[in-house]
């Protein structure tokens, strides 16, 4: 899962200057002042994965459809006015950003906030399929009711209202560079779009699924990731991914149905990385609350976490791994380590499941001893993992809901024929250290779809995607230096995309103004994970020398640190050498504070902070009322 952390040291301009420029620009008359108020949405590529919601070609209805039609019509007018004869030599460059996740949205906003020479500020267009920005690290809060949909997935029209950024809701079908098409990859170039004389001077065009196209002078590809079945049969048909707002709503609705049925059931979560552990903890806490409350059939529901590794969170800080194991055990989550899922099949007619949910299926898996032997005999590096074990060694488990968190892949992987840029075997676009695409002068890429080329310096590379290709490996690294992380160790997290957004915006500014580009430098700022409503584990990138750790434990500060949830070292009781981990309510507060800072706009920060404060006051009032009744 995409993740966030504490503030990064990005490039930018003073806040007061940004606010002054923003309001002065907003007072400028012109079509962009109208365009910024139009709602055209934002989206993602999901390949062929089964997801809830309208199909990719579906059009919005009602007022949203009217806004889309109006803005697209105005966009066509704007494109026509940008022809070589009418734009002139001093026309503003056109920057198109594909994708509105952490990388794309934050880069577009940052690009607008930079200080621009007169007449050089670009016309920024953000393109994506959905009408919401999804703050993925908070998707778990949707399941336990501690956050609303507006906090986790606010409408993009609301977020972009203060900025003169054009917003187009559409699915991208291809990119067509102009002069660079031959230099990049002529064989991979898709068929050109219909001729548009109004954009003959553009560096390229972006084709949309509705048949229209957008000219660009500079392009930023930030389409994010899509769920990856890892080649396991039946996953796309039966499992529910956990990668979008619609996925979270579907999981929450299925859990509601299971609880209301009172017939019991089984929830299986595949993947022992951050996403799987966080999801298992939230679901386990929800079911535990149902058992304690005596309603909803929570007592007969079971939660299992399946991972082929020897433990959950392999490769992550020891402190987080120990906190996760303790939390999962207390919540009654059964962890099946060394277990590899071989296939998902239709539910057996005489199976133990008493529900008739469409998500009910049969999990075919190999237990720990068989998985270990199979993995040892197979060749390493196969994307789908170990080959299937003999049928007599496979076991079957009935499940009412299977949530797949075992891996993601770049969104450009299945649509690579529409992106004529150099890619690696997994479909990630190869970039220079500056995040500029190899062989191009005007195209940049960041986040999950970008990977540094092998010729790049390890100390200054762009993001490398998915260093652990097996089912349950977390997309994170353990303790890393804050300087020069090798490309094979950079995780596909929100923290990386957030930092890259600053560099991408600056480098586009530099390319437009003829300034040198900056190589991306990743600063690891720790990692955070939720383990329930008031429980979390935050690993800080601080290495404490063992002598100092021992001294602090025996000092008067030792009990205070332990009571506050600060663990020095990685193992139980603080043993081992895993840096500093903060656990419990204090970690949950730190996590919430960091994610509040990560909100894309000040308006959204105020809205989220107000909501969280209101929920906190309501919880405090409820506790005070319960205490008063108990004392009578």
GIDAMO-V231362 format. One record per residue. N is the residue number from 1. RES is the residue in three letters. SS is DSSP state (helix for helix, strand for strand, loop for the rest). PHI is phi in whole degrees, 0 to 359 (* if undefined). OMEGA is omega as a letter, one per 20 degrees, with the letter a starting at -180 (none if undefined). Layout:
# GIDAMO-V231362
n: [N	N]
res: [RES	RES]
ss: [SS	SS]
phi: [PHI	PHI]
omega: [OMEGA	OMEGA]
This chain:
# GIDAMO-V231362
n: [1	2	3	4	5	6	7	8	9	10	11	12	13	14	15	16	17	18	19	20	21	22	23	24	25	26	27	28	29	30	31	32	33	34	35	36	37	38	39	40	41	42	43	44	45	46	47	48	49	50	51	52	53	54	55	56	57	58	59	60	61	62	63	64	65	66	67	68	69	70	71	72	73	74	75	76	77	78	79	80	81	82	83	84	85	86	87	88	89	90	91	92	93	94	95	96	97	98	99	100	101	102	103	104	105	106	107	108	109	110	111	112	113	114	115	116	117	118	119	120	121	122	123	124	125	126	127	128	129	130	131	132	133	134	135	136	137	138	139	140	141	142	143	144	145	146	147	148	149	150	151	152	153	154	155	156	157	158	159	160	161	162	163	164	165	166	167	168	169	170	171	172	173	174	175	176	177	178	179	180	181	182	183	184	185	186	187	188	189	190	191	192	193	194	195	196	197	198	199	200	201	202	203	204	205	206	207	208	209	210	211	212	213	214	215	216	217	218	219	220	221	222	223	224	225	226	227	228	229	230	231	232	233	234	235	236	237	238	239	240	241	242	243	244	245	246	247	248	249	250	251	252	253	254	255	256	257	258	259	260	261	262	263	264	265	266	267	268	269	270	271	272	273	274	275	276	277	278	279	280	281	282	283	284	285	286	287	288	289	290	291	292	293	294	295	296	297	298	299	300	301	302	303	304	305	306	307	308	309	310	311	312	313	314	315	316	317	318	319	320	321	322	323	324	325	326	327	328	329	330	331	332	333	334	335	336	337	338	339	340	341	342	343	344	345	346	347	348	349	350	351	352	353	354	355	356	357	358	359	360	361	362	363	364	365	366	367	368	369	370	371	372	373	374	375	376	377	378	379	380	381	382	383	384	385	386	387	388	389	390	391	392	393	394	395	396	397	398	399	400	401	402	403	404	405	406	407	408	409	410	411	412	413	414	415	416	417	418	419	420	421	422	423	424	425	426	427	428	429	430	431	432	433	434	435	436	437	438	439	440	441	442	443	444	445	446	447	448	449	450	451	452	453	454	455	456	457	458	459	460	461	462	463	464	465	466	467	468	469	470	471	472	473	474	475	476	477	478	479	480	481	482	483	484	485	486	487	488	489	490	491	492	493	494	495	496	497	498	499	500	501	502	503	504	505	506	507	508	509	510	511	512	513	514	515	516	517	518	519	520	521	522	523	524	525	526	527	528	529	530	531	532	533	534	535	536	537	538	539	540	541	542	543	544	545	546	547	548	549	550	551	552	553	554	555	556	557	558	559	560	561	562	563	564	565	566	567	568	569	570	571	572	573	574	575	576	577	578	579	580	581	582	583	584	585	586	587	588	589	590	591	592	593	594	595	596	597	598	599	600	601	602	603	604	605	606	607	608	609	610	611	612	613	614	615	616	617	618	619	620	621	622	623	624	625	626	627	628	629	630	631	632]
res: [UNK	UNK	UNK	UNK	UNK	UNK	UNK	UNK	UNK	UNK	UNK	UNK	UNK	UNK	UNK	UNK	UNK	UNK	UNK	UNK	UNK	UNK	UNK	UNK	UNK	UNK	UNK	UNK	UNK	UNK	UNK	UNK	UNK	UNK	UNK	UNK	UNK	UNK	UNK	UNK	UNK	UNK	UNK	UNK	UNK	UNK	UNK	UNK	UNK	UNK	UNK	UNK	UNK	UNK	UNK	UNK	UNK	UNK	UNK	UNK	UNK	UNK	UNK	UNK	UNK	UNK	UNK	UNK	UNK	UNK	UNK	UNK	UNK	UNK	UNK	UNK	UNK	UNK	UNK	UNK	UNK	UNK	UNK	UNK	UNK	UNK	UNK	UNK	UNK	UNK	UNK	UNK	UNK	UNK	UNK	UNK	UNK	UNK	UNK	UNK	UNK	UNK	UNK	UNK	UNK	UNK	UNK	UNK	UNK	UNK	UNK	UNK	UNK	UNK	UNK	UNK	UNK	UNK	UNK	UNK	UNK	UNK	UNK	UNK	UNK	UNK	UNK	UNK	UNK	UNK	UNK	UNK	UNK	UNK	UNK	UNK	UNK	UNK	UNK	UNK	UNK	UNK	UNK	UNK	UNK	UNK	UNK	UNK	UNK	UNK	UNK	UNK	UNK	UNK	UNK	UNK	UNK	UNK	UNK	UNK	UNK	UNK	UNK	UNK	UNK	UNK	UNK	UNK	UNK	UNK	UNK	UNK	UNK	UNK	UNK	UNK	UNK	UNK	UNK	UNK	UNK	UNK	UNK	UNK	UNK	UNK	UNK	UNK	UNK	UNK	UNK	UNK	UNK	UNK	UNK	UNK	UNK	UNK	UNK	UNK	UNK	UNK	UNK	UNK	UNK	UNK	UNK	UNK	UNK	UNK	UNK	UNK	UNK	UNK	UNK	UNK	UNK	UNK	UNK	UNK	UNK	UNK	UNK	UNK	UNK	UNK	UNK	UNK	UNK	UNK	UNK	UNK	UNK	UNK	UNK	UNK	UNK	UNK	UNK	UNK	UNK	UNK	UNK	UNK	UNK	UNK	UNK	UNK	UNK	UNK	UNK	UNK	UNK	UNK	UNK	UNK	UNK	UNK	UNK	UNK	UNK	UNK	UNK	UNK	UNK	UNK	UNK	UNK	UNK	UNK	UNK	UNK	UNK	UNK	UNK	UNK	UNK	UNK	UNK	UNK	UNK	UNK	UNK	UNK	UNK	UNK	UNK	UNK	UNK	UNK	UNK	UNK	UNK	UNK	UNK	UNK	UNK	UNK	UNK	UNK	UNK	UNK	UNK	UNK	UNK	UNK	UNK	UNK	UNK	UNK	UNK	UNK	UNK	UNK	UNK	UNK	UNK	UNK	UNK	UNK	UNK	UNK	UNK	UNK	UNK	UNK	UNK	UNK	UNK	UNK	UNK	UNK	UNK	UNK	UNK	UNK	UNK	UNK	UNK	UNK	UNK	UNK	UNK	UNK	UNK	UNK	UNK	UNK	UNK	UNK	UNK	UNK	UNK	UNK	UNK	UNK	UNK	UNK	UNK	UNK	UNK	UNK	UNK	UNK	UNK	UNK	UNK	UNK	UNK	UNK	UNK	UNK	UNK	UNK	UNK	UNK	UNK	UNK	UNK	UNK	UNK	UNK	UNK	UNK	UNK	UNK	UNK	UNK	UNK	UNK	UNK	UNK	UNK	UNK	UNK	UNK	UNK	UNK	UNK	UNK	UNK	UNK	UNK	UNK	UNK	UNK	UNK	UNK	UNK	UNK	UNK	UNK	UNK	UNK	UNK	UNK	UNK	UNK	UNK	UNK	UNK	UNK	UNK	UNK	UNK	UNK	UNK	UNK	UNK	UNK	UNK	UNK	UNK	UNK	UNK	UNK	UNK	UNK	UNK	UNK	UNK	UNK	UNK	UNK	UNK	UNK	UNK	UNK	UNK	UNK	UNK	UNK	UNK	UNK	UNK	UNK	UNK	UNK	UNK	UNK	UNK	UNK	UNK	UNK	UNK	UNK	UNK	UNK	UNK	UNK	UNK	UNK	UNK	UNK	UNK	UNK	UNK	UNK	UNK	UNK	UNK	UNK	UNK	UNK	UNK	UNK	UNK	UNK	UNK	UNK	UNK	UNK	UNK	UNK	UNK	UNK	UNK	UNK	UNK	UNK	UNK	UNK	UNK	UNK	UNK	UNK	UNK	UNK	UNK	UNK	UNK	UNK	UNK	UNK	UNK	UNK	UNK	UNK	UNK	UNK	UNK	UNK	UNK	UNK	UNK	UNK	UNK	UNK	UNK	UNK	UNK	UNK	UNK	UNK	UNK	UNK	UNK	UNK	UNK	UNK	UNK	UNK	UNK	UNK	UNK	UNK	UNK	UNK	UNK	UNK	UNK	UNK	UNK	UNK	UNK	UNK	UNK	UNK	UNK	UNK	UNK	UNK	UNK	UNK	UNK	UNK	UNK	UNK	UNK	UNK	UNK	UNK	UNK	UNK	UNK	UNK	UNK	UNK	UNK	UNK	UNK	UNK	UNK	UNK	UNK	UNK	UNK	UNK	UNK	UNK	UNK	UNK	UNK	UNK	UNK	UNK	UNK	UNK	UNK	UNK	UNK	UNK	UNK	UNK	UNK	UNK	UNK	UNK	UNK	UNK	UNK	UNK	UNK	UNK	UNK	UNK	UNK	UNK	UNK	UNK	UNK	UNK	UNK	UNK	UNK	UNK	UNK	UNK	UNK	UNK	UNK	UNK]
ss: [loop	loop	loop	loop	loop	loop	loop	loop	loop	loop	loop	loop	loop	loop	helix	helix	helix	helix	helix	helix	helix	helix	helix	helix	helix	helix	loop	loop	loop	loop	helix	helix	helix	helix	helix	loop	loop	loop	loop	loop	loop	strand	loop	loop	loop	loop	loop	loop	loop	loop	loop	loop	loop	loop	loop	loop	loop	loop	loop	loop	loop	helix	helix	helix	helix	helix	helix	helix	helix	helix	helix	helix	helix	helix	helix	helix	helix	helix	helix	helix	helix	loop	loop	helix	helix	helix	helix	loop	loop	loop	loop	loop	loop	strand	strand	strand	strand	strand	loop	loop	loop	helix	helix	helix	helix	helix	helix	helix	helix	helix	helix	helix	helix	loop	loop	loop	loop	loop	loop	loop	loop	loop	strand	strand	strand	strand	strand	strand	loop	loop	strand	strand	loop	loop	loop	helix	helix	helix	helix	helix	helix	helix	helix	helix	loop	loop	loop	loop	helix	helix	helix	helix	loop	loop	strand	helix	helix	helix	helix	helix	loop	loop	loop	loop	loop	strand	strand	strand	strand	loop	loop	strand	strand	strand	strand	strand	strand	loop	loop	loop	helix	helix	helix	helix	helix	loop	loop	loop	loop	loop	loop	loop	loop	loop	loop	loop	helix	helix	helix	loop	loop	loop	loop	strand	strand	strand	strand	strand	loop	loop	loop	loop	strand	strand	strand	strand	loop	strand	strand	strand	strand	loop	loop	loop	strand	strand	strand	loop	loop	loop	loop	loop	strand	loop	helix	helix	helix	helix	loop	strand	strand	loop	loop	loop	helix	helix	helix	helix	helix	helix	helix	helix	helix	helix	helix	helix	helix	helix	helix	helix	helix	loop	loop	loop	strand	strand	strand	strand	strand	strand	loop	loop	loop	helix	helix	helix	helix	helix	helix	helix	helix	helix	helix	helix	helix	helix	helix	helix	helix	helix	helix	helix	helix	loop	loop	loop	loop	helix	helix	helix	strand	strand	strand	strand	strand	strand	loop	loop	loop	loop	loop	loop	loop	loop	loop	loop	loop	helix	helix	helix	helix	helix	helix	helix	helix	helix	helix	helix	helix	helix	loop	loop	loop	strand	strand	strand	loop	loop	loop	strand	strand	strand	strand	strand	strand	strand	loop	loop	loop	loop	loop	loop	loop	loop	loop	loop	loop	loop	loop	loop	strand	strand	strand	strand	strand	strand	loop	helix	helix	helix	helix	helix	helix	helix	helix	helix	helix	loop	loop	loop	loop	loop	loop	loop	loop	loop	loop	loop	loop	loop	helix	helix	helix	loop	strand	strand	strand	strand	strand	loop	strand	strand	strand	strand	loop	loop	loop	strand	strand	strand	loop	loop	loop	loop	loop	helix	helix	helix	strand	loop	loop	loop	strand	loop	loop	loop	loop	loop	strand	strand	strand	loop	loop	loop	loop	strand	strand	loop	loop	loop	loop	loop	strand	strand	strand	loop	helix	helix	helix	strand	strand	strand	loop	loop	loop	loop	loop	helix	helix	helix	loop	loop	loop	loop	loop	loop	loop	loop	loop	loop	loop	loop	loop	loop	loop	loop	loop	loop	loop	loop	loop	loop	loop	loop	loop	loop	helix	helix	helix	loop	loop	loop	loop	helix	helix	helix	helix	helix	helix	helix	helix	helix	helix	helix	helix	helix	helix	helix	helix	helix	helix	helix	loop	loop	loop	loop	loop	loop	loop	loop	loop	loop	loop	loop	loop	loop	strand	strand	strand	strand	loop	loop	loop	loop	loop	strand	strand	strand	strand	strand	loop	loop	loop	loop	loop	helix	helix	helix	helix	helix	helix	helix	helix	helix	loop	loop	helix	helix	helix	helix	helix	helix	helix	helix	loop	strand	strand	strand	loop	loop	loop	helix	helix	helix	loop	loop	loop	loop	loop	strand	strand	strand	strand	helix	helix	helix	helix	helix	helix	helix	helix	helix	helix	helix	helix	helix	helix	loop	loop	loop	loop	helix	helix	helix	helix	helix	helix	helix	helix	helix	helix	helix	helix	helix	helix	helix	helix	helix	helix	helix	helix	helix	helix	helix	helix	helix	helix	helix	helix	helix	helix	loop]
phi: [*	292	224	232	205	282	303	258	265	268	271	174	237	303	299	299	293	297	296	298	294	297	289	294	288	293	276	280	286	152	296	293	296	276	299	294	269	273	258	237	84	202	205	203	264	233	57	261	293	284	227	280	111	288	295	300	269	291	257	293	240	67	296	299	295	296	294	300	297	296	291	295	297	292	296	296	296	297	297	294	287	260	289	304	282	255	287	80	288	257	295	292	294	256	247	249	248	262	109	239	276	302	289	292	296	293	293	297	294	297	298	291	277	292	278	244	297	303	81	250	293	282	272	261	237	254	239	195	270	270	260	231	268	255	275	301	298	258	300	295	294	293	286	262	77	266	208	265	297	292	277	275	224	289	298	291	299	291	291	268	305	283	239	278	249	289	231	242	266	193	268	278	256	176	239	232	296	271	296	275	301	290	291	277	192	296	290	273	294	286	303	293	286	304	298	231	295	286	229	294	269	284	284	174	225	250	273	253	293	272	95	273	217	240	284	222	260	221	231	238	261	217	279	79	239	225	299	237	284	59	75	279	299	86	293	294	275	245	274	254	286	227	228	214	297	296	298	296	296	292	296	297	297	293	296	298	296	297	292	288	292	70	265	80	156	224	246	243	247	258	122	256	275	302	300	295	293	298	295	298	294	294	294	298	295	296	290	296	296	295	293	291	281	75	221	75	70	297	292	257	265	238	233	235	248	250	215	282	283	282	199	284	55	297	86	262	304	299	298	293	297	294	295	294	299	294	295	295	295	294	272	80	275	273	257	256	274	65	248	246	284	263	189	242	232	298	294	289	297	253	289	285	293	258	261	241	286	292	273	294	201	245	266	263	216	247	291	302	294	289	297	295	293	293	293	292	271	266	284	282	94	289	296	278	86	291	294	301	284	304	300	290	264	273	239	234	224	284	223	271	207	242	253	259	239	279	165	232	222	302	296	278	295	279	247	295	293	270	235	281	237	296	229	271	296	267	89	279	286	279	235	279	303	278	76	280	294	303	84	235	254	232	248	235	214	210	74	293	268	247	213	287	289	294	275	285	291	301	276	217	268	276	293	254	266	51	290	242	278	269	303	247	289	288	269	203	242	282	291	232	290	280	234	59	283	302	299	288	248	286	276	270	235	296	298	293	297	297	290	294	300	298	293	297	297	296	289	293	302	295	296	292	259	69	253	293	273	262	287	289	239	275	247	286	245	98	219	228	212	269	234	142	298	236	220	202	220	244	264	270	280	232	261	260	302	307	299	291	298	297	294	292	294	271	277	300	286	303	298	294	296	295	295	280	90	267	249	262	95	255	276	301	76	93	281	92	238	236	78	244	236	256	235	79	299	296	295	297	292	298	297	297	296	295	288	295	296	284	303	291	225	296	298	290	299	296	296	293	298	296	295	295	295	296	295	295	294	295	295	297	295	295	295	295	294	294	294	294	293	289	278	280]
omega: [r	a	a	r	a	a	r	r	a	r	a	a	a	a	a	r	r	a	r	a	a	a	r	r	a	r	r	a	r	a	a	r	r	a	a	a	a	a	r	r	a	a	a	r	r	r	a	a	r	a	r	r	a	r	a	a	a	r	r	a	r	a	r	r	r	r	r	a	a	a	r	r	r	r	r	r	r	r	a	a	a	r	a	a	a	a	a	a	a	a	r	r	a	r	r	r	r	r	a	r	a	a	a	a	a	r	r	r	r	r	r	a	a	r	a	r	a	r	a	a	a	r	a	r	r	a	r	a	a	r	a	r	a	r	a	r	r	r	a	r	r	a	a	r	a	r	r	r	a	r	a	a	a	r	a	r	r	a	a	a	a	a	r	a	r	a	a	r	a	r	a	r	r	r	a	r	a	a	a	a	a	a	a	a	a	a	a	a	r	r	a	r	r	a	r	a	a	a	a	a	a	r	r	a	r	r	r	a	r	r	r	r	r	r	r	r	r	a	r	r	a	a	r	a	r	r	a	a	a	r	a	a	r	a	a	a	a	a	r	r	r	a	a	r	r	r	a	r	r	r	r	r	r	r	r	r	r	a	a	a	a	a	a	a	a	r	a	r	a	r	a	r	a	a	a	a	r	a	r	r	a	r	r	r	r	r	r	r	r	r	a	r	r	a	r	r	a	a	a	r	a	r	r	r	a	r	r	a	r	r	r	r	r	a	r	r	a	a	r	r	r	r	a	r	r	a	a	r	a	a	r	r	r	a	r	r	a	a	a	r	a	a	r	a	r	a	r	a	a	a	a	a	r	a	r	a	r	r	a	a	r	r	r	a	r	a	a	a	a	r	a	r	a	a	a	a	a	r	a	r	r	a	a	r	a	r	a	r	r	a	a	r	a	r	a	a	r	a	r	r	r	r	a	r	a	r	r	r	a	r	r	a	a	r	a	r	r	a	a	a	r	a	r	a	a	r	r	a	a	a	r	r	a	a	r	a	r	r	a	r	a	a	r	r	a	r	a	a	a	r	r	r	a	a	a	r	a	a	a	a	r	a	r	a	r	r	a	a	a	a	a	a	a	r	a	r	r	a	a	r	r	r	r	r	r	a	a	a	r	a	r	a	r	r	r	a	r	r	r	r	r	a	a	r	a	a	r	r	a	r	r	a	r	r	a	r	a	r	a	r	a	r	a	a	r	a	a	r	r	r	a	a	a	a	r	r	a	r	a	a	a	r	r	r	a	r	r	r	r	a	a	a	a	r	r	r	a	r	r	r	r	r	r	r	r	a	r	a	a	a	r	a	r	r	r	a	a	r	a	r	r	a	r	a	r	r	r	r	r	r	r	r	r	a	r	r	a	r	a	a	r	r	r	r	a	a	a	r	r	r	a	r	r	r	r	r	r	r	r	r	r	r	r	r	r	r	r	r	a	a	a	none]
